[in-house]
Amino acid sequence: MEVLPGVKIGCVLALLVFTLGCGLTPIYVKWFQTDAATGHHHRVLSLLGCTSAGVFLGAGLMHMTAEALEGIESEIQKFVVQNSTGSKGNSSRDAAASYVEYPYGELVISLGFFFVFLLESLALQCCHGAAGGSTVQEEEWGGTHAFGFHKHPPIPSPSRGPLRALILLLSLSFHSVFEGLAVGLQATVAATVQLCVAVLAHKGLVVFSVGLRLVKIGTGPRWATFCILSLALMSPVGLALGLTVAGGASGQAQELAQAILEGIAAGTFLYVTFLEILPRELACPEAPLAKYGCVAAGFAFMALIALWA
C-alpha cells in the first residue's frame, strides 16, 4: 500500500474522531449546561460563549470569506479567459486584457447573505400570520434581554432560532466538504499532514462552539448529537472525494461552481454570525470589557490559525 493514500485515510479518521469529540463535549458534559448555572459558573459560561462568538467571527472573516474571495476571483478570471480564447481564437494576453475588473467574490457572498435574509423574512411572515404580530414583536424588541444572561428563562423563537441553527450547520457543512476536498487533493505526505493539522485546529474550535451554541438554544441531546455527527462527517466526505478525483483533472466549470458555492456558504455564515450569535452574546451589559476581550481572543486565535490553514 502506498504511503500517501494511507496518510489520507488516517486524516479521515482523525478528522472524524477529533471533531466528534470536540462537538459532543459541551452537549454531554454537565458543566456546560447553562440552565442550572449560577454565580461564577454562570459568568464563566457567558464568557466562554463570547469566546465561541469570536471563533465564529474569525472563521467567517479569516477563513470562509478569505478563501471564497480568492477562489471566486481566480476561477472567474480563468473561466472568462478560457472561453474568450476558445470561442474567438484570441490569444491569452488579449483575453486577459478583456477581463472586466469587478468584485465578483463580494457579489456572490452578498447573494448568500441576502438569500438567507429572504428565507428568514418569509419564515417570519408566515409566523406572523399564524401566531399574530405580538409574539414576533415581543421577540424583536425584547429578545435581546431574553437571550442574555438574566435569570428568567428565554422566550422561545418559533422561526428564527431553528432556521438560523439550520443555516449555520448547512454553511459549515459546505465549508467542511471543501476543506476535506483540499486535504484529499494534496500531492505529498508533508502537505497533507500540514493541511490536516490546520483543519483539525480550526474545525475543532468551530465544532466545539457549535455544540455550545446548540446547548444554549435548548436543543435536545439526540438532535444535537445528530447535528454534530452530520457536521463531523462532512470533512471526511470531502477528503474521500479528493481521493477519488486526485488522479484526474477537474473541469473548469466544476471548479467555478465549487468556488461560487463556497462564497454563498460564506455569506450565509456571516449572516448568522452578525445577526444571531454576536447579538445574543453581547445583549446583556454585564462585564462588557471582559466580553470584548473574549470575543477578541477567539478571533485572534482563528487569525493565528489562518497562517497555516
C-alpha positions in Angstrom: 0.0 0.0 0.0 1.4 3.4 -0.9 2.2 5.9 1.8 0.1 8.9 0.7 -3.3 7.1 0.5 -2.6 5.6 3.9 -1.8 9.0 5.3 -5.0 10.4 3.8 -7.1 7.6 5.3 -5.5 8.4 8.7 -6.5 12.0 8.2 -10.1 10.9 7.5 -10.2 9.0 10.9 -8.5 11.9 12.7 -11.0 14.5 11.3 -14.0 12.3 12.3 -12.9 11.3 15.8 -11.5 14.7 16.8 -14.4 16.8 15.6 -16.9 14.4 17.2 -15.1 14.7 20.5 -15.0 18.5 20.3 -18.6 18.8 19.3 -20.1 16.3 21.8 -18.2 17.6 24.8 -20.4 20.6 25.5 -23.5 18.5 24.9 -22.9 15.7 27.3 -20.6 17.3 29.9 -23.0 18.8 32.6 -20.6 21.6 33.4 -21.6 23.3 30.1 -25.3 23.2 30.8 -26.4 26.8 31.3 -29.9 26.1 32.9 -28.6 25.4 36.4 -25.5 27.6 36.3 -25.3 30.4 38.9 -22.8 32.9 40.1 -19.2 32.4 39.0 -20.1 29.3 36.9 -22.7 31.3 35.0 -20.3 34.1 34.3 -17.6 31.7 33.1 -20.1 30.1 30.7 -21.2 33.5 29.4 -17.5 34.5 28.7 -17.0 31.1 27.1 -20.0 31.9 24.8 -18.4 35.2 23.9 -15.1 33.4 23.0 -17.1 31.0 20.8 -18.6 34.0 19.1 -15.1 35.3 18.4 -14.2 31.9 16.9 -17.3 32.1 14.6 -16.3 35.7 13.6 -12.7 34.6 12.9 -13.9 31.6 11.0 -16.2 33.6 8.9 -13.9 36.5 8.0 -10.4 34.9 8.1 -11.2 31.5 6.6 -14.5 31.2 4.8 -14.7 34.7 3.3 -11.0 35.0 2.5 -11.0 31.6 0.8 -14.2 32.3 -1.1 -12.9 35.7 -2.4 -9.6 34.2 -3.6 -11.3 31.2 -5.2 -14.1 33.2 -7.0 -11.8 35.8 -8.4 -9.3 33.3 -9.7 -11.9 30.9 -11.2 -14.0 33.6 -12.9 -10.9 35.0 -14.5 -9.8 31.6 -15.7 -13.3 30.9 -17.0 -13.5 34.2 -18.9 -10.1 33.8 -20.4 -10.6 30.2 -21.4 -14.0 31.0 -23.1 -12.6 34.0 -24.8 -9.6 32.2 -26.3 -11.6 29.2 -27.2 -14.6 30.9 -28.9 -12.9 33.8 -30.7 -9.4 32.5 -31.3 -7.8 35.4 -29.3 -4.5 35.0 -27.6 -4.4 34.5 -23.8 -3.0 38.0 -23.4 -5.9 39.6 -25.4 -8.4 37.6 -23.4 -6.8 38.6 -20.1 -6.9 42.3 -21.2 -10.6 42.0 -22.0 -11.4 40.7 -18.5 -13.6 43.2 -16.7 -12.4 44.1 -13.1 -15.4 43.6 -10.8 -15.8 42.5 -7.2 -17.4 39.1 -8.2 -16.4 37.5 -4.9 -18.1 40.2 -2.8 -21.2 39.9 -5.0 -21.5 36.2 -4.5 -21.0 36.4 -0.8 -23.6 39.2 -0.6 -26.0 37.0 -2.6 -25.6 34.3 0.1 -26.3 36.9 2.8 -29.5 38.2 1.1 -30.6 34.7 0.3 -30.8 33.8 4.0 -32.3 37.2 4.7 -35.1 36.4 2.2 -35.7 32.9 3.7 -35.9 34.4 7.3 -38.2 37.1 6.1 -40.5 34.6 4.5 -40.4 32.5 7.7 -41.2 35.5 9.9 -44.1 36.5 7.6 -45.6 33.0 7.8 -45.1 33.0 11.6 -46.6 36.5 11.9 -49.7 35.3 10.0 -50.1 32.2 12.1 -49.3 33.4 15.6 -50.1 37.1 15.4 -47.8 40.1 15.5 -47.5 40.4 19.3 -45.3 37.4 19.7 -42.9 38.3 16.9 -42.8 41.9 18.0 -42.1 40.8 21.6 -39.2 38.7 20.3 -37.8 41.5 18.2 -37.9 44.2 20.9 -37.4 42.1 24.0 -35.3 39.2 22.7 -32.0 40.9 23.5 -32.8 40.7 27.2 -34.4 37.3 26.9 -31.4 35.8 25.2 -29.0 37.4 27.5 -27.7 36.0 30.8 -30.5 37.1 33.1 -32.1 34.6 35.4 -35.5 34.4 33.7 -35.9 31.8 31.0 -35.6 32.7 27.4 -38.6 33.4 25.1 -38.7 30.5 22.6 -38.4 31.6 19.0 -40.8 29.9 16.6 -38.8 30.7 13.5 -35.5 32.4 13.9 -33.8 30.0 16.3 -34.3 26.7 14.4 -33.9 28.4 11.0 -30.6 30.1 11.9 -29.3 27.0 13.5 -30.0 25.0 10.3 -28.4 27.7 8.2 -25.3 27.7 10.4 -25.0 23.9 10.1 -25.5 24.0 6.3 -22.9 26.7 5.7 -20.4 25.0 7.9 -21.1 21.7 6.2 -20.4 23.2 2.7 -17.1 24.7 4.1 -16.1 21.4 5.7 -16.6 19.5 2.5 -14.3 21.9 0.7 -11.7 21.7 3.4 -11.7 17.9 3.2 -11.5 18.1 -0.5 -8.4 20.3 -0.3 -6.7 17.8 2.0 -7.6 14.9 -0.3 -6.1 16.7 -3.3 -2.7 17.2 -1.8 0.1 15.6 -3.7 2.7 15.0 -0.9 2.6 13.5 2.6 4.0 16.6 4.2 1.5 18.9 2.6 -1.4 16.5 3.5 -0.3 16.3 7.2 0.3 20.1 7.5 -3.1 21.0 6.0 -4.9 18.3 8.0 -3.4 19.6 11.3 -4.5 23.2 10.4 -8.0 22.0 9.6 -8.2 20.0 12.8 -7.1 23.0 14.9 -9.7 25.4 13.5 -12.5 22.9 12.9 -12.2 21.6 16.5 -12.8 25.0 17.9 -15.7 25.7 15.5 -17.4 22.4 16.2 -17.0 22.9 19.9 -18.6 26.3 19.5 -21.4 24.8 17.5 -22.1 22.3 20.3 -22.0 25.0 22.9 -24.5 27.1 20.7 -26.8 24.1 20.4 -26.8 23.7 24.2 -27.5 27.4 24.8 -30.5 27.5 22.5 -32.0 24.4 24.2 -31.5 21.8 21.5 -32.3 18.2 22.7 -29.3 15.8 23.1 -30.4 13.5 20.3 -30.9 16.2 17.8 -27.7 18.0 18.9 -25.8 14.7 18.5 -27.2 14.2 15.0 -26.2 17.7 14.0 -22.6 17.3 15.3 -22.3 13.8 13.7 -23.5 15.2 10.4 -21.1 18.1 10.6 -18.2 15.9 11.6 -18.8 13.6 8.6 -18.5 16.5 6.1 -14.7 16.8 6.1 -14.1 13.1 5.7 -16.7 13.1 2.8 -14.8 15.9 1.1 -11.4 14.1 1.7 -12.8 11.0 0.2 -14.0 13.0 -2.9 -10.5 14.4 -3.1 -9.0 10.9 -3.1 -11.4 9.9 -5.8 -10.6 12.8 -8.2 -6.9 13.2 -7.3 -5.8 11.1 -10.2 -7.9 13.0 -12.8 -8.3 16.7 -13.8 -11.4 18.5 -12.7 -13.2 20.7 -15.2 -13.1 24.5 -15.2 -16.9 24.7 -14.8 -16.7 22.4 -11.8 -14.1 24.4 -10.1 -16.1 27.6 -10.7 -19.2 26.1 -9.3 -17.3 25.0 -6.2 -15.9 28.5 -5.7 -19.4 30.0 -6.0 -20.9 27.5 -3.6 -18.2 28.3 -1.1 -18.9 32.1 -1.5 -22.6 31.5 -0.9 -21.8 29.5 2.2 -19.6 32.3 3.5 -22.4 34.8 3.0 -24.9 32.7 5.0 -22.3 32.1 7.7 -21.7 35.9 8.1 -25.4 36.5 8.3 -25.8 34.1 11.2 -22.6 35.3 12.9 -23.5 39.0 12.8 -27.3 38.8 13.3 -27.6 35.8 15.6 -24.5 34.8 17.5 -22.9 38.2 18.3 -26.1 40.0 19.3 -27.1 37.2 21.7 -23.8 37.1 23.4 -23.4 40.9 23.7 -27.0 41.6 24.7 -26.5 41.7 28.4 -24.4 44.7 29.6 -22.7 42.7 32.3 -18.9 42.8 32.1 -18.6 44.4 28.6 -14.8 44.7 28.6 -14.4 41.1 29.6 -16.8 40.0 26.8 -14.9 42.2 24.3 -11.7 40.5 25.4 -13.1 37.0 25.0 -14.5 37.8 21.5 -11.2 39.3 20.5 -9.3 36.3 21.9 -11.5 33.9 19.9 -11.0 35.9 16.7 -7.2 36.3 17.3 -6.8 32.5 17.7 -8.6 31.9 14.4 -6.5 34.6 12.7 -3.4 32.9 14.0 -4.5 29.6 12.6 -5.0 31.3 9.2 -1.2 31.4 8.9 -1.2 27.7 8.2 -4.8 26.9 7.1 
